[in-house]
């Protein structure tokens, strides 16, 4: 689990093709504390397993599925990523609960900087329209691993407002129109929507009738 409070910015130093996908190597950046083989690290919103660890770098095996479904497939050497270590019970939960399981991609529609207020407008990417069912006004959302509060929600777009610290300490400050970002909706919103959809589906099913019992062989 993660909280969406980015602990460090990092730079991609190596991208090597592998039979399963790619080996991603990044600078360790400002991450503090021990990191062991097998530990989970949130890399721009994607939960990855650390497999190669040195004092200066972290290495991950990224499979084709992850590369095709997240923005990690567009990374290049020299690119920047947001990092967060898995949360521990003694840490303050400054953001919101995240799993590092990306629900889909969104495209930056526009970046607005008016009167010192920085807003980013986004819309779900191709094939990700169902993201909007989990995006609610003033709800929580993770964009490239950054925990944010939704500032505006319309039928097919949404906006977030960013404070100067977020612009400075995460990759979101460099976003421009056309960029793609990883989106993880709030787990509570997803759970509620899933259960409501199941209830609607159950209510739409026909009840038990004599004809149904007869067809099934329970009634002669």
C-alpha positions as CSV (number, residue, x, y, z in Angstrom):
1,X,0.0,0.0,0.0
2,X,1.0,3.6,-0.7
3,X,-0.3,7.0,0.2
4,X,0.5,9.1,-2.9
5,X,2.9,11.4,-1.0
6,X,5.9,11.4,-3.3
7,X,9.2,10.9,-1.4
8,X,11.6,11.5,-4.2
9,X,12.0,12.4,-7.9
10,X,14.3,10.1,-9.8
11,X,15.9,9.8,-13.2
12,X,15.8,6.8,-15.5
13,X,19.3,5.7,-16.2
14,X,18.8,2.5,-18.2
15,X,16.1,0.8,-20.2
16,X,17.0,-2.7,-21.5
17,X,14.7,-5.0,-23.5
18,X,14.2,-8.5,-21.9
19,X,12.1,-11.5,-23.0
20,X,9.4,-10.5,-20.5
21,X,9.5,-6.8,-21.2
22,X,12.1,-4.3,-20.0
23,X,14.6,-3.9,-17.2
24,X,14.1,-0.4,-15.7
25,X,17.0,1.1,-13.7
26,X,16.5,4.4,-12.0
27,X,18.5,6.6,-9.6
28,X,17.7,5.9,-6.0
29,X,17.2,9.6,-5.5
30,X,16.2,10.9,-2.1
31,X,14.7,7.6,-0.8
32,X,15.8,7.0,2.7
33,X,15.8,3.8,4.7
34,X,16.7,0.2,3.8
35,X,15.4,-1.2,0.5
36,X,15.6,-5.0,0.1
37,X,15.2,-7.3,-2.8
38,X,11.5,-7.9,-3.3
39,X,10.4,-4.7,-1.7
40,X,7.5,-2.8,-3.4
41,X,8.2,0.7,-4.8
42,X,5.6,3.0,-6.4
43,X,7.2,4.3,-9.6
44,X,5.0,7.1,-11.0
45,X,1.9,5.3,-9.7
46,X,2.9,1.8,-10.6
47,X,3.7,-0.8,-7.9
48,X,7.0,-2.5,-9.0
49,X,9.2,-5.0,-7.2
50,X,12.8,-4.0,-6.6
51,X,15.2,-6.7,-7.9
52,X,18.5,-5.0,-8.3
53,X,19.5,-2.6,-5.5
54,X,22.7,-0.6,-5.0
55,X,23.5,2.5,-3.0
56,X,22.8,4.7,-6.0
57,X,20.2,2.8,-8.1
58,X,17.1,0.6,-8.1
59,X,16.4,-2.0,-10.8
60,X,12.9,-3.4,-11.8
61,X,11.7,-6.0,-14.2
62,X,8.7,-4.5,-16.0
63,X,6.5,-6.9,-17.9
64,X,4.8,-6.3,-21.3
65,X,1.3,-6.0,-19.6
66,X,2.5,-3.1,-17.5
67,X,4.3,-1.4,-20.4
68,X,1.2,-1.5,-22.5
69,X,-1.3,-0.4,-19.9
70,X,0.7,2.4,-18.2
71,X,2.9,5.3,-19.1
72,X,6.0,3.3,-18.1
73,X,5.9,2.1,-21.7
74,X,6.8,5.6,-22.9
75,X,9.7,6.1,-20.6
76,X,13.1,7.0,-22.0
77,X,16.6,7.3,-20.5
78,X,16.8,10.6,-18.8
79,X,13.1,10.7,-18.1
80,X,11.8,11.6,-14.6
81,X,9.6,9.5,-12.3
82,X,8.0,9.9,-8.9
83,X,9.0,7.4,-6.1
84,X,7.3,6.3,-2.9
85,X,8.2,3.3,-0.7
86,X,5.4,1.1,0.7
87,X,3.7,2.6,3.7
88,X,4.4,1.2,7.2
89,X,2.1,1.2,10.2
90,X,4.1,3.9,12.0
91,X,3.8,6.4,9.1
92,X,1.3,9.3,8.9
93,X,-1.3,8.8,6.1
94,X,-0.9,12.2,4.6
95,X,-2.6,11.2,1.3
96,X,-5.0,8.4,0.7
97,X,-4.7,4.6,0.4
98,X,-3.3,3.5,-2.9
99,X,-2.4,0.1,-4.3
100,X,-0.2,1.1,-7.2
101,X,-2.6,-0.7,-9.6
102,X,-3.2,1.7,-12.4
103,X,-6.8,1.8,-13.6
104,X,-6.1,3.5,-16.9
105,X,-4.4,6.3,-18.7
106,X,-5.6,9.9,-19.0
107,X,-4.5,12.6,-21.4
108,X,-3.7,16.2,-20.4
109,X,-6.2,18.4,-22.1
110,X,-4.8,21.7,-20.9
111,X,-2.6,23.3,-18.2
112,X,-4.0,26.5,-16.7
113,X,-1.9,29.0,-14.7
114,X,-4.0,31.9,-13.8
115,X,-3.5,34.3,-10.9
116,X,-1.0,31.9,-9.3
117,X,-3.4,28.9,-9.4
118,X,-2.2,26.0,-11.4
119,X,-4.8,23.6,-12.7
120,X,-4.5,20.6,-15.0
121,X,-7.5,19.4,-17.1
122,X,-7.5,15.7,-18.1
123,X,-9.7,13.3,-20.0
124,X,-9.6,9.5,-20.0
125,X,-7.4,8.0,-22.7
126,X,-8.5,5.8,-25.5
127,X,-10.4,2.7,-24.2
128,X,-10.4,4.1,-20.6
129,X,-13.8,5.9,-20.6
130,X,-15.0,3.8,-17.6
131,X,-12.5,5.8,-15.4
132,X,-15.2,8.5,-15.1
133,X,-17.5,6.3,-13.1
134,X,-15.0,6.3,-10.2
135,X,-14.1,10.0,-10.4
136,X,-16.3,12.1,-8.1
137,X,-16.2,15.8,-7.1
138,X,-13.8,16.5,-4.3
139,X,-12.8,12.8,-4.2
140,X,-9.3,11.5,-4.1
141,X,-7.3,10.4,-7.2
142,X,-3.7,9.4,-7.9
143,X,-2.0,10.9,-10.9
144,X,1.4,9.4,-11.7
145,X,1.5,8.3,-8.1
146,X,0.6,11.7,-6.6
147,X,-2.4,11.9,-4.2
148,X,-4.7,14.8,-5.2
149,X,-8.2,16.1,-4.6
150,X,-10.4,16.5,-7.6
151,X,-11.2,20.2,-8.1
152,X,-13.8,19.8,-10.9
153,X,-15.6,16.9,-12.6
154,X,-17.7,17.1,-15.8
155,X,-19.2,14.3,-17.9
156,X,-15.9,13.3,-19.6
157,X,-13.2,15.5,-18.1
158,X,-11.8,16.3,-14.7
159,X,-9.4,18.9,-13.2
160,X,-6.9,19.0,-10.3
161,X,-5.4,22.0,-8.7
162,X,-1.7,21.9,-7.7
163,X,0.2,23.7,-5.0
164,X,3.7,25.0,-5.6
165,X,5.3,22.2,-3.5
166,X,3.6,19.6,-5.8
167,X,4.8,21.4,-8.9
168,X,8.4,21.5,-7.5
169,X,8.7,18.0,-6.0
170,X,6.9,15.8,-8.5
171,X,6.8,15.3,-12.3
172,X,3.4,17.0,-12.5
173,X,5.0,20.4,-12.8
174,X,6.4,19.5,-16.2
175,X,3.1,18.2,-17.7
176,X,1.8,19.7,-20.9
177,X,-1.2,19.2,-23.2
178,X,-1.1,15.8,-24.9
179,X,1.0,14.0,-22.2
180,X,-0.4,10.8,-20.8
181,X,-0.5,10.0,-17.1
182,X,-1.3,7.0,-14.9
183,X,-4.6,7.2,-13.1
184,X,-5.6,5.2,-10.0
185,X,-9.0,6.0,-8.7
186,X,-9.9,5.9,-5.0
187,X,-10.3,2.3,-3.8
188,X,-13.4,3.3,-1.8
189,X,-15.1,4.8,-4.8
190,X,-14.3,1.7,-6.9
191,X,-15.7,-0.7,-4.2
192,X,-18.9,1.2,-3.9
193,X,-19.5,1.4,-7.7
194,X,-18.7,-2.3,-8.1
195,X,-21.1,-3.3,-5.4
196,X,-23.9,-1.0,-6.8
197,X,-23.4,-2.5,-10.3
198,X,-23.7,-6.0,-8.9
199,X,-26.9,-5.1,-7.1
200,X,-28.4,-3.6,-10.2
201,X,-27.5,-6.7,-12.2
202,X,-29.0,-9.0,-9.6
203,X,-32.3,-7.0,-9.5
204,X,-32.5,-7.2,-13.3
205,X,-32.4,-11.1,-13.2
206,X,-35.8,-12.8,-13.4
207,X,-37.1,-14.4,-10.2
208,X,-37.7,-18.1,-9.7
209,X,-40.8,-19.2,-11.5
210,X,-42.6,-22.5,-12.0
211,X,-41.5,-22.6,-15.6
212,X,-37.9,-22.1,-14.5
213,X,-38.2,-25.0,-12.0
214,X,-39.9,-27.2,-14.6
215,X,-37.2,-26.5,-17.2
216,X,-34.5,-27.4,-14.7
217,X,-36.2,-30.7,-13.8
218,X,-37.3,-29.8,-10.3
219,X,-41.0,-30.0,-11.1
220,X,-42.7,-32.7,-13.0
